[in-house]
Amino acid sequence: MLIIHPDEVDGVLCKNADHGLGLDFFKFFEIVIPSLDKVLGQPKLDIQFPKEAKVGNGETYIKIGYENGLPELKEITW
């Protein structure tokens, strides 16, 4: 767990060290939006998932399919 000490809070972007840091979202986007071009201009990663993955050992396993790009539970065997 990362703990932020109240002395580390800048008082501009983050107002306190509580959960959520009292984040000023308008200031956050003012800082982040100009740098998005650098991030979005980078080539995208092309991640290839197998059509199906089997996790487990022997007769006990979970089969996961990635046909739609997201993991989908296909089968559980005990």
C-alpha positions in Angstrom: 0.0 0.0 0.0 1.3 3.4 -0.9 0.8 6.0 1.8 1.0 9.7 1.1 2.0 11.9 3.9 0.0 15.2 4.3 3.3 17.1 3.8 3.6 15.6 0.3 0.3 17.0 -0.9 0.8 20.1 -3.2 -2.5 21.8 -2.3 -3.1 22.6 -5.9 -3.8 19.3 -7.7 -4.4 17.4 -4.5 -6.0 19.0 -1.5 -5.4 16.3 1.2 -3.9 12.9 1.9 -7.3 11.2 2.4 -8.8 8.6 0.1 -9.2 10.3 -3.3 -6.6 13.0 -2.3 -9.2 15.7 -2.7 -8.2 15.7 -6.3 -9.1 18.8 -8.3 -10.3 17.1 -11.6 -10.4 20.3 -13.5 -6.7 20.9 -12.7 -5.9 17.3 -13.4 -7.4 17.5 -16.9 -5.7 20.8 -17.5 -2.4 19.1 -16.8 -3.1 15.8 -18.6 -4.9 16.9 -21.8 -1.9 18.6 -23.4 0.2 15.5 -23.0 -2.4 13.2 -24.5 -1.2 13.8 -28.0 2.2 12.3 -27.1 0.5 9.2 -25.7 -2.2 8.8 -28.3 0.3 9.4 -31.1 2.3 6.4 -30.2 1.8 3.2 -32.2 -0.7 0.9 -30.6 0.3 -2.4 -29.2 -1.0 -5.4 -31.0 -1.6 -8.0 -28.4 -2.5 -11.5 -29.7 -4.3 -13.7 -27.3 -4.7 -17.4 -28.0 -8.2 -18.5 -29.1 -8.5 -20.5 -25.9 -6.5 -21.0 -22.7 -6.7 -23.8 -20.2 -5.6 -23.1 -16.6 -5.2 -25.9 -14.1 -3.7 -29.4 -14.0 -4.9 -32.8 -14.9 -8.6 -33.2 -14.6 -9.2 -30.0 -12.7 -9.1 -26.9 -15.0 -10.8 -23.7 -16.2 -11.0 -23.1 -19.9 -11.1 -19.4 -21.0 -11.9 -18.3 -24.6 -10.8 -15.0 -26.2 -12.9 -15.1 -29.4 -14.4 -11.7 -28.7 -11.2 -10.1 -27.5 -12.3 -10.3 -23.8 -11.8 -13.3 -21.6 -14.9 -15.5 -21.4 -15.3 -18.5 -19.1 -15.9 -21.6 -21.3 -15.7 -24.6 -19.0 -14.9 -25.6 -15.5 -13.9 -29.2 -14.8 -13.5 -30.6 -11.3 
